[in-house]
Amino acid sequence: MKQSNAPAKGNTRSWKETFHNAKVQQTLTICAFLAIPMILLVMFTYLPLADMIRCSLYRCDGYSDMKFIGLDNYSSCKALSMRIVMVTDLSSLGVTINFSIYPTSPGRKPLPGVTRIFNSAVVPYEDGFIGVFRGEQLDGIPYIYLGRSADGIHWDFDRDKIPFVNGKGEPFMPQYAYDPRLVKIEDTYYAIWCQDFYGASIGIAKTTDFKTFTRLENPFIPFNRNAVLFPRKIHGMYTLLSRPSDSGHTPFGGIFLGQSPDMEFWGRHRHVMGKGSNWWESVKIGGGAAPIEIDEGWLLFYHGVTGTCNGFVYSIGGAILDRDEPSKVLYRCGSFLLTPEMRYEERGFVPNVCFPCATLQDKDTGRIAIYYGCADSYVGLAFTTVDEVVSYIKEHSQTTQADVELGIR
């Protein structure tokens, strides 16, 4: 007798009967609970969520012409009233502005072998701008790269590290170099950074053409960081701010001052100011951008650090130093000027970091642009004016006896 391959009628189920089966419903429920989070993750990762958020805080006159209108968010601290973030652009190997509060993947791998660019300094040069940039390599070792820009915003980077040489013109590369500053004094540009000198210390090089960078003597023995040169000699002496530290993530430290007649021998060390009693600078402080000479003295943007259960938080503070004796603090802002609030400041390789490194100033208008590192992943720009920030610092000034004295004991 020939057997039939057709299923028996009694074993056939309709899709409705299958759906109403308890085991099938349980399986579908589990799949749904697993699938929905994955779908949402994909949507919020790859869809332009930043554009949707952007429209609530920015007036968009075209993608490249957006103006921030959410100033009320900073009613508690209006001294730095506008900020934007620069993230590296893979297509041009340069830097572009990203106005959103949620920067995405373009901040990664700006150059071959470099994962991130941040904590960098710029100066006006010829018809545009030039800068020294901290580039974190794939192996985690930082070096300094040179960048050029026509407008101070869009940058082209050299693919190779800055080729430092010694006084004989021979190659003399540091083992690592990070958090550079760049200052012009008279006709010479000085790059200052943190490096290894059998322990964390300060490296300095000079250049007049940004082609040859000649390293100078180490100004201090370990451990020292956050070196910042004043942009002119004071009483005929080069003047350098620094922060004594240790070899790790220093849980202490204040700002000190040293002077040299020739950028080789340093002395006349003075205490400038220590950590503050306010929460945002209660662990340590350090120099930021090169001081700006103003009518009242020297305007200094510095970083203050606090500790939380989730690690350090870096904020930007402001002070005004005496013109002739810059170890004396005239005014010191009790509240921060900028603290991590934006997404690109709160999230990154090292979260919750606003780290000032450089400023550009327009003497005619008093406008200031502050370049600062964001979460060890991006370079940010914040804007203010001399009048606005000086008034804010004076209004909220809190100094101690250690601040206002000459700094000798």
FILO-251737 format. One record per residue (C-alpha): residue in three letters; x negated, y, z. Coordinates in nm, 2 decimals, decimal comma, always signed. Each point is the difference from the previous one (the first is absolute). Example, Ala and Ser with C-alpha at 12.3 -4.5 7.8 and 13.67 -1.06 7.14 Angstrom:
// FILO-251737
type  X  Y  Z
ala  -1,23  -0,45  +0,78
ser  -0,14  +0,34  -0,07
// end
This chain:
// FILO-251737
type  X  Y  Z
met  +0,00  +0,00  +0,00
lys  -0,14  +0,35  -0,10
gln  -0,06  +0,23  +0,30
ser  +0,11  +0,36  -0,02
asn  -0,25  +0,28  +0,10
ala  +0,29  +0,24  +0,09
pro  +0,04  +0,07  +0,37
ala  +0,30  -0,13  +0,17
lys  +0,29  +0,25  +0,04
gly  +0,00  -0,05  +0,37
asn  -0,36  +0,13  +0,03
thr  +0,04  +0,32  -0,21
arg  +0,01  +0,33  +0,19
ser  +0,10  +0,34  -0,14
trp  -0,22  +0,30  +0,07
lys  +0,27  +0,12  +0,25
glu  -0,03  -0,32  +0,20
thr  -0,38  +0,02  -0,01
phe  +0,00  +0,36  +0,12
his  +0,24  -0,08  +0,29
asn  -0,24  -0,28  +0,12
ala  -0,14  +0,09  +0,34
lys  -0,36  -0,11  -0,09
val  +0,01  +0,20  -0,32
gln  +0,12  +0,31  +0,18
gln  -0,27  -0,03  +0,25
thr  -0,27  -0,03  -0,27
leu  +0,14  +0,30  -0,18
thr  +0,00  +0,21  +0,32
ile  -0,36  -0,08  +0,07
cys  -0,10  +0,08  -0,35
ala  +0,18  +0,33  +0,02
phe  -0,17  +0,10  +0,33
leu  -0,34  -0,08  -0,16
ala  +0,07  +0,17  -0,34
ile  +0,15  +0,33  +0,12
pro  -0,31  +0,12  +0,19
met  -0,22  -0,10  -0,30
ile  +0,22  +0,19  -0,24
leu  +0,00  +0,31  +0,22
leu  -0,38  -0,03  +0,04
val  -0,04  +0,00  -0,38
met  +0,24  +0,28  -0,05
phe  -0,16  +0,23  +0,26
thr  -0,35  -0,09  -0,13
tyr  +0,04  +0,04  -0,37
leu  +0,29  +0,23  -0,05
pro  -0,07  +0,38  +0,02
leu  +0,12  +0,03  +0,36
ala  -0,25  +0,29  +0,04
asp  +0,18  +0,19  -0,27
met  +0,33  -0,04  +0,18
ile  -0,15  +0,12  +0,33
arg  -0,19  +0,28  -0,17
cys  +0,32  +0,16  -0,13
ser  +0,11  +0,06  +0,36
leu  -0,31  +0,20  +0,09
tyr  -0,12  +0,15  -0,32
arg  +0,14  +0,22  -0,27
cys  -0,09  -0,17  -0,32
asp  -0,07  +0,22  -0,31
gly  -0,14  -0,29  -0,19
tyr  -0,22  -0,28  +0,13
ser  -0,32  +0,21  +0,00
asp  +0,16  +0,32  +0,14
met  +0,15  -0,08  +0,34
lys  +0,02  +0,24  +0,29
phe  +0,04  -0,10  +0,36
ile  +0,31  +0,13  +0,17
gly  +0,01  -0,21  +0,31
leu  -0,19  +0,25  +0,22
asp  +0,26  -0,03  +0,28
asn  -0,16  -0,34  +0,07
tyr  -0,30  +0,19  +0,15
ser  +0,19  +0,26  +0,21
ser  -0,21  -0,11  +0,30
cys  -0,32  +0,08  -0,18
lys  +0,02  +0,23  -0,29
ala  -0,37  +0,10  -0,03
leu  -0,06  -0,25  -0,29
ser  +0,33  +0,05  -0,18
met  -0,05  -0,22  -0,31
arg  -0,18  -0,32  -0,07
ile  -0,04  -0,23  -0,30
val  -0,20  -0,31  -0,05
met  -0,25  -0,09  -0,27
val  -0,02  -0,36  -0,11
thr  -0,24  -0,15  -0,25
asp  +0,13  -0,06  -0,35
leu  -0,10  -0,33  -0,16
ser  +0,07  +0,12  -0,35
ser  -0,25  +0,29  +0,01
leu  -0,23  -0,10  +0,28
gly  +0,07  +0,34  +0,15
val  +0,22  +0,14  +0,27
thr  +0,36  +0,11  -0,04
ile  +0,26  +0,15  +0,22
asn  +0,27  -0,22  +0,14
phe  +0,26  +0,21  +0,17
ser  +0,20  -0,29  +0,14
ile  +0,00  -0,09  +0,37
tyr  -0,06  -0,37  -0,10
pro  -0,31  -0,03  -0,22
thr  -0,03  -0,33  -0,17
ser  -0,26  -0,21  -0,18
pro  -0,18  +0,27  -0,20
gly  -0,20  +0,08  +0,32
arg  -0,20  -0,32  -0,04
lys  -0,31  -0,09  -0,21
pro  -0,07  +0,35  -0,14
leu  -0,34  -0,11  -0,14
pro  -0,16  -0,34  -0,08
gly  -0,11  -0,15  +0,32
val  +0,17  +0,27  +0,22
thr  +0,32  -0,08  +0,19
arg  +0,09  +0,35  +0,14
ile  -0,12  +0,36  -0,01
phe  +0,07  +0,22  +0,31
asn  -0,17  +0,23  +0,26
ser  -0,16  +0,22  -0,27
ala  -0,13  +0,36  -0,04
val  +0,01  +0,24  -0,29
val  -0,14  +0,35  -0,09
pro  +0,05  +0,24  -0,29
tyr  -0,26  -0,05  -0,27
glu  -0,05  +0,17  -0,33
asp  +0,35  +0,03  -0,16
gly  +0,16  -0,27  +0,21
phe  -0,07  -0,21  +0,30
ile  -0,24  -0,28  +0,11
gly  +0,02  -0,24  +0,29
val  -0,16  -0,28  +0,19
phe  +0,24  -0,29  +0,06
arg  +0,00  -0,29  +0,24
gly  +0,05  -0,31  -0,21
glu  +0,06  -0,33  +0,18
gln  -0,14  -0,28  -0,20
leu  +0,14  -0,35  -0,04
asp  -0,25  -0,14  +0,26
gly  +0,12  +0,26  +0,25
ile  -0,32  +0,21  -0,01
pro  +0,06  +0,37  -0,06
tyr  -0,20  +0,22  -0,23
ile  +0,03  +0,36  -0,14
tyr  +0,12  +0,07  -0,35
leu  +0,00  +0,32  -0,19
gly  +0,32  +0,14  -0,15
arg  +0,07  +0,30  -0,23
ser  +0,33  +0,19  -0,05
ala  +0,12  +0,30  -0,20
asp  +0,28  +0,08  +0,26
gly  -0,10  -0,16  +0,32
ile  +0,28  -0,26  -0,03
his  -0,07  -0,22  -0,30
trp  -0,34  -0,17  +0,03
asp  -0,24  -0,19  -0,21
phe  -0,25  -0,22  +0,19
asp  -0,34  -0,12  -0,08
arg  +0,01  -0,38  -0,02
asp  -0,34  -0,03  +0,18
lys  -0,09  +0,10  +0,36
ile  -0,18  +0,32  +0,05
pro  -0,37  -0,09  -0,07
phe  -0,18  +0,15  +0,30
val  -0,38  +0,05  -0,01
asn  -0,27  +0,10  +0,25
gly  -0,23  +0,30  -0,01
lys  -0,22  -0,17  -0,26
gly  +0,29  -0,07  -0,23
glu  +0,00  -0,37  +0,08
pro  +0,33  -0,19  +0,04
phe  +0,11  +0,02  +0,37
met  +0,35  -0,14  +0,05
pro  +0,17  -0,03  +0,34
gln  +0,12  -0,34  +0,11
tyr  +0,34  +0,15  +0,02
ala  +0,15  +0,36  -0,01
tyr  +0,34  +0,12  +0,09
asp  +0,22  +0,30  +0,10
pro  -0,21  +0,26  -0,20
arg  +0,02  +0,38  +0,02
leu  -0,13  +0,24  -0,26
val  -0,12  +0,35  +0,08
lys  -0,17  +0,28  -0,20
ile  -0,25  +0,21  +0,18
glu  -0,16  +0,27  -0,21
asp  -0,09  -0,17  -0,33
thr  -0,01  -0,36  +0,13
tyr  +0,27  -0,26  +0,05
tyr  -0,03  -0,24  +0,30
ala  +0,17  -0,33  +0,03
ile  +0,04  -0,13  +0,35
trp  +0,12  -0,35  +0,09
cys  -0,01  -0,28  +0,26
gln  -0,25  -0,28  -0,07
asp  -0,22  -0,26  +0,16
phe  -0,32  +0,12  +0,17
tyr  -0,04  -0,31  +0,20
gly  +0,34  +0,09  +0,13
ala  +0,27  +0,24  -0,11
ser  -0,15  +0,34  -0,06
ile  +0,01  +0,29  -0,24
gly  -0,15  +0,02  -0,35
ile  -0,06  +0,32  -0,20
ala  -0,09  +0,07  -0,36
lys  -0,04  +0,31  -0,21
thr  +0,06  +0,08  -0,36
thr  +0,02  +0,31  -0,23
asp  +0,14  -0,17  -0,31
phe  +0,19  -0,31  +0,12
lys  -0,24  -0,22  -0,20
thr  -0,28  -0,04  +0,25
phe  +0,09  -0,06  +0,37
thr  -0,31  +0,02  +0,22
arg  +0,04  -0,15  +0,35
leu  -0,13  +0,20  +0,29
glu  -0,12  -0,11  +0,35
asn  +0,26  -0,15  +0,23
pro  +0,10  +0,28  +0,23
phe  +0,08  -0,21  +0,30
ile  -0,07  -0,35  +0,14
pro  +0,29  -0,25  +0,03
phe  +0,28  +0,02  +0,09
asn  +0,16  +0,30  -0,16
arg  +0,27  +0,07  -0,26
asn  +0,23  +0,26  -0,15
ala  -0,27  +0,25  -0,10
val  +0,12  +0,33  -0,14
leu  -0,22  +0,29  -0,12
phe  +0,09  +0,36  +0,03
pro  +0,01  +0,17  -0,34
arg  -0,27  +0,25  +0,08
lys  -0,29  +0,04  +0,24
ile  +0,08  +0,15  +0,34
his  -0,29  +0,22  +0,14
gly  -0,22  -0,15  -0,27
met  +0,08  -0,36  +0,10
tyr  +0,18  -0,28  -0,17
thr  +0,28  -0,10  +0,23
leu  +0,15  -0,35  +0,02
leu  +0,30  -0,14  +0,19
ser  -0,01  -0,37  +0,10
arg  +0,16  -0,25  +0,23
pro  -0,22  -0,23  +0,21
ser  +0,15  -0,35  -0,01
asp  -0,08  -0,37  +0,04
ser  -0,04  -0,28  -0,26
gly  +0,37  -0,10  -0,02
his  +0,34  +0,17  +0,01
thr  -0,11  +0,26  +0,26
pro  +0,25  +0,04  +0,28
phe  -0,15  +0,34  +0,11
gly  -0,17  +0,30  -0,15
gly  +0,00  +0,38  -0,04
ile  -0,14  +0,25  -0,24
phe  -0,36  +0,12  +0,04
leu  -0,21  +0,25  -0,19
gly  -0,37  +0,00  -0,11
gln  -0,21  +0,24  -0,20
ser  -0,30  -0,02  -0,22
pro  -0,23  +0,25  -0,18
asp  -0,07  -0,23  -0,29
met  +0,25  -0,30  +0,00
glu  -0,27  -0,22  +0,14
phe  -0,06  +0,08  +0,36
trp  +0,32  +0,03  +0,21
gly  +0,04  +0,15  +0,35
arg  +0,19  +0,27  +0,20
his  +0,27  -0,26  +0,06
arg  +0,32  +0,13  +0,15
his  +0,34  -0,14  +0,11
val  +0,29  +0,14  -0,20
met  +0,31  -0,18  +0,13
gly  +0,11  -0,33  +0,14
lys  +0,31  -0,21  -0,03
gly  +0,32  +0,18  +0,10
ser  +0,26  -0,06  +0,27
asn  +0,27  -0,02  -0,26
trp  +0,11  -0,34  -0,12
trp  -0,11  +0,03  -0,36
glu  -0,37  +0,06  +0,09
ser  -0,02  -0,18  +0,33
val  -0,26  -0,26  -0,11
lys  -0,26  +0,19  -0,21
ile  -0,04  +0,28  -0,26
gly  -0,23  +0,06  -0,29
gly  -0,09  +0,26  -0,26
gly  +0,20  +0,01  -0,32
ala  -0,04  +0,25  -0,28
ala  -0,28  +0,25  -0,02
pro  +0,10  +0,31  +0,21
ile  +0,15  +0,29  -0,18
glu  -0,12  +0,35  +0,09
ile  +0,28  +0,23  +0,08
asp  +0,04  +0,34  +0,17
glu  +0,03  -0,16  +0,35
gly  -0,29  -0,24  -0,04
trp  -0,01  -0,35  -0,14
leu  +0,32  -0,20  -0,08
leu  -0,06  -0,37  +0,07
phe  +0,23  -0,28  -0,10
tyr  -0,10  -0,31  +0,20
his  +0,15  -0,34  +0,07
gly  +0,14  -0,11  +0,33
val  +0,06  -0,37  +0,10
thr  +0,24  -0,16  +0,24
gly  +0,04  -0,36  +0,10
thr  +0,33  -0,19  -0,03
cys  +0,10  -0,37  +0,05
asn  -0,04  -0,02  -0,38
gly  -0,35  +0,15  -0,02
phe  -0,14  +0,35  -0,06
val  +0,19  +0,29  -0,15
tyr  -0,19  +0,28  -0,18
ser  +0,15  +0,35  -0,02
ile  -0,13  +0,33  -0,13
gly  -0,06  +0,28  +0,25
gly  -0,12  +0,36  -0,03
ala  -0,24  +0,23  +0,19
ile  -0,17  +0,34  -0,04
leu  -0,37  +0,02  +0,10
asp  -0,20  +0,31  +0,08
arg  -0,17  +0,15  -0,31
asp  -0,35  +0,05  +0,16
glu  +0,01  -0,28  +0,26
pro  +0,21  -0,27  -0,16
ser  -0,04  -0,23  +0,30
lys  +0,25  +0,23  +0,18
val  +0,37  -0,08  -0,08
leu  +0,22  +0,31  -0,02
tyr  +0,33  -0,18  -0,07
arg  +0,09  -0,36  -0,01
cys  +0,34  -0,12  -0,11
gly  +0,17  -0,21  +0,26
ser  +0,23  -0,17  -0,25
phe  -0,10  -0,18  -0,31
leu  +0,01  +0,17  -0,34
leu  +0,07  -0,33  -0,18
thr  +0,07  -0,35  +0,13
pro  +0,09  -0,32  -0,19
glu  +0,36  +0,03  -0,10
met  +0,01  -0,07  -0,37
arg  +0,00  -0,36  -0,13
tyr  -0,34  +0,03  -0,15
glu  -0,14  +0,13  +0,33
glu  +0,16  -0,27  +0,21
arg  -0,06  -0,30  -0,22
gly  -0,32  -0,11  -0,17
phe  -0,32  -0,19  +0,07
val  -0,04  +0,19  +0,33
pro  +0,35  +0,13  +0,10
asn  +0,08  +0,33  +0,16
val  -0,29  +0,21  -0,11
cys  -0,02  +0,37  -0,11
phe  -0,38  +0,07  -0,03
pro  -0,11  +0,34  -0,13
cys  -0,31  +0,02  -0,21
ala  +0,00  +0,32  -0,21
thr  +0,18  +0,32  -0,09
leu  +0,03  +0,23  -0,29
gln  +0,08  +0,37  +0,07
asp  +0,12  +0,29  -0,21
lys  -0,14  +0,31  +0,17
asp  +0,24  +0,24  -0,18
thr  +0,32  -0,17  +0,11
gly  -0,12  -0,18  +0,31
arg  +0,13  -0,34  -0,13
ile  -0,17  -0,31  +0,12
ala  +0,02  -0,36  -0,14
ile  -0,11  -0,27  +0,24
tyr  -0,12  -0,33  -0,13
tyr  +0,05  -0,28  +0,25
gly  -0,02  -0,38  +0,01
cys  +0,33  -0,19  +0,04
ala  +0,00  -0,33  +0,17
asp  -0,34  -0,09  -0,15
ser  +0,18  -0,05  -0,33
tyr  +0,07  +0,34  -0,17
val  -0,11  +0,36  -0,02
gly  +0,26  +0,25  +0,10
leu  +0,04  +0,38  -0,05
ala  +0,16  +0,23  +0,26
phe  +0,05  +0,37  -0,06
thr  +0,01  +0,30  +0,23
thr  -0,13  +0,36  +0,02
val  -0,26  +0,16  +0,22
asp  +0,26  +0,23  +0,16
glu  +0,25  -0,28  +0,06
val  -0,24  -0,25  +0,16
val  -0,20  +0,26  +0,20
ser  +0,33  +0,14  +0,15
tyr  +0,11  -0,36  +0,08
ile  -0,33  -0,08  +0,17
lys  +0,01  +0,32  +0,21
glu  +0,36  -0,04  +0,10
his  -0,06  -0,36  +0,12
ser  -0,35  +0,04  +0,13
gln  -0,11  -0,20  +0,30
thr  -0,37  +0,02  +0,09
thr  -0,20  -0,13  +0,30
gln  -0,31  +0,14  +0,17
ala  -0,21  -0,26  -0,19
asp  +0,14  +0,14  -0,33
val  -0,07  +0,37  +0,06
glu  -0,34  -0,02  +0,16
leu  -0,33  +0,00  -0,21
gly  -0,03  -0,38  +0,02
ile  -0,32  -0,02  +0,21
arg  -0,03  -0,18  +0,34
// end
